[in-house]
Amino acid sequence: MVLIVSASGAYRNSIAELVELYNKEKPKVTINCNIVGSGVMKKQIEQGVPIDIYIPAIDREMDELQSLGFVIPETRQYLAKNAMVLIVPKESSLPISSFSDLTDKRVKTVALGNDKIAGGIYTKQVLNYFKIFDLVMKKGVFVEEDIRQVLQAVEAGNVDAGITYLTEAKLSNEVKIVAIAPKISHIPVISPVAVLKRCENVPEAKDFLAFLKSDRAVAIFEKYGFTIPQP
């Protein structure tokens, strides 16, 4: 029996480890992962791509799919919280220690998610909070499919800085975090999870959701930098 889990790019590493652990305990259940930006996932679901469990990085896409009747409402819950951070290449000598520093003329390029992915929505809110959105957009190198591309661009030194999730930044020794966005600067970076109505194995899907709430799963999420929302 196969379950297809579609998850935001921020969960790529943690979900892979969780699936490996779950498969050891439930060898009769095969879980395949589809990792892509939240907006892209939403479009796939609307177009009929077979997905059983949906884990976007923002409420908006889940809200819209639920309003269209794609979600089993009673299975919806919050999974994990993240944070938005400003990163630069590890060896960068540019004077960047805050989001406001992105307006400095010496900063030429900034890797950013666009509004097709959840990370881009949060990024826009942060930049608007600091009243630097228009200025930073002019320096933007935009990624459209996966927030991991921001990290890759900064790692490679292709940009002077990037805005991404804390969990992404913690994956690399080639970047350094220079600022964490204040919580007040954006809506909570929190991921919902739910079983979709097209799922043909709802009991097994619910069991996997219960596993994601277990102490073992929580430890893995926390290892990657997520925090667990309180009930």
Summary of the structure (lengths in Angstrom):
residues: 231
radius of gyration: 18.0
end to end distance: 31.0
largest distance: 57.2
contacts: 796
relative contact order: 0.22
helix: 41%
strand: 23%
